[in-house]
Amino acid sequence: MGGRVGRVIDRDELGRLSAGSRVFAIGTEESAYRLTLDWAHSVIGSGVELVTAGEADPGTLCVSITLVGSTTALGEQLPAGDEPARAVRALERRLGERAGAVVALNLAAENALVPLIAAAQLGVPLIDGDGTGRVFPLVEQTTYALGGLSPAPLALAGGSGELVLLETPGDRVEELLRPVVLSFGGWGVAACYPMTAGELARVVVPGTVSLLLRAGAPGAPRSAAAPYGVRTLCRGRILAVEGSTGHGADLALPSLPSSIVVQESAGLRRLVRLEAHNEIVLALADGAPVAMAPDQICMISTEGGMVVDVDKAEPGLEVEVMVVRAAPVWHTDRGQALGGLRAFGLPL
């Protein structure tokens, strides 16, 4: 990794990272999050070195680590504990090369902690960055893919000792991965997107681990976790949660579409409709679009300050709707195709 020693994430910093990772995290299941945090505490030892992709030797093999499947399933079917290391070692055997660093696919809640666990188990640094700058539901929806890299070969380790290696064109990974994850019991840890540190430096969203460490400090503003800025769209009360009109019904996303109607509590007192498919992908205020994917749209509870998951939204809940701007690469034509409205089955 060269002669420079980066920042070390120790037990104290782990607490800040975990707090920062929840600021804009959707789909977090409390028991799974607590389990993963305890898991990280159990393996972190004296700490994990945090380095930038540019500080690594350009030829260093880097591997992206992510939890795939259902966090609810993780909370119900406990890990053996060695899943991240087993997945990486399997990928190393396939490639005939040792990994010199790991990097996150995304940094939401459990997925900020699992790469740290992998780095601790393997004794390698964690790269300061990730492959989305926000969260997308599919393994293929990454800045790594936008940079021309493939998630495969991909190694998937399950909680009951399962291990599967997928070799397939990158655009078929999700199609093949989903039934395998279900057969594992609903979750697994994937080691994917093998690349050199030189390639990673070109495609990573940089500095996002450091941002979460700052955002998790006591008294830090929520905006500290947003690498490219955040704005409040409205504050109000959920009036209704409605079923889908059918848009995107043939899309292989792990949820059904729905709509959430929010009555703005001040200002213009607009009716804000949030169209969701796995996550909120479009916001309409009095019928006019005011925010859309690839930017991330979140409902924040005004009482607890936590992100409200789409499937837990209910009438009467007071929320603040916030828009986290996506990394610039997501606003290119290729980025819009992979992470914009059409990627979620909605017309432009």
Number of C-alpha atoms within 10 A of each C-alpha: 18 8 8 9 12 16 16 16 21 15 17 10 16 22 17 18 25 26 18 28 26 22 23 26 20 22 18 18 17 14 14 21 21 15 16 25 20 12 16 24 18 13 17 20 12 11 21 25 21 23 23 20 28 17 17 23 15 18 13 20 22 29 31 27 34 26 26 20 22 20 21 17 17 23 18 13 17 14 20 10 17 16 27 28 21 24 26 28 18 19 27 18 10 13 13 9 12 15 20 21 27 25 32 28 33 28 30 23 27 26 23 27 27 25 31 29 27 32 27 23 20 18 15 19 28 31 33 24 27 26 27 26 30 25 22 21 17 17 22 23 23 30 25 24 20 19 15 11 18 21 30 21 19 27 26 30 27 27 20 14 12 14 18 17 19 17 14 14 11 18 15 13 20 17 12 13 19 19 12 19 20 14 11 21 17 21 27 29 29 31 35 26 26 25 21 20 27 18 21 31 19 14 23 26 24 23 17 25 28 20 20 26 22 21 25 25 16 9 8 13 12 16 16 20 27 22 19 13 13 19 13 13 18 24 23 22 21 21 19 16 19 13 12 15 10 12 15 18 16 8 13 14 19 13 15 18 23 21 20 21 22 28 21 23 15 10 8 10 15 17 20 26 24 26 23 23 24 20 25 26 23 25 25 17 21 13 11 10 13 13 21 20 25 28 22 22 27 26 26 20 19 17 10 9 13 17 22 24 19 24 14 8 17 17 13 13 16 22 27 22 24 20 24 24 23 23 21 12 17 24 17 13 11 13 21 16 17 22 26 24 17 14 19 27 18 17 10 8
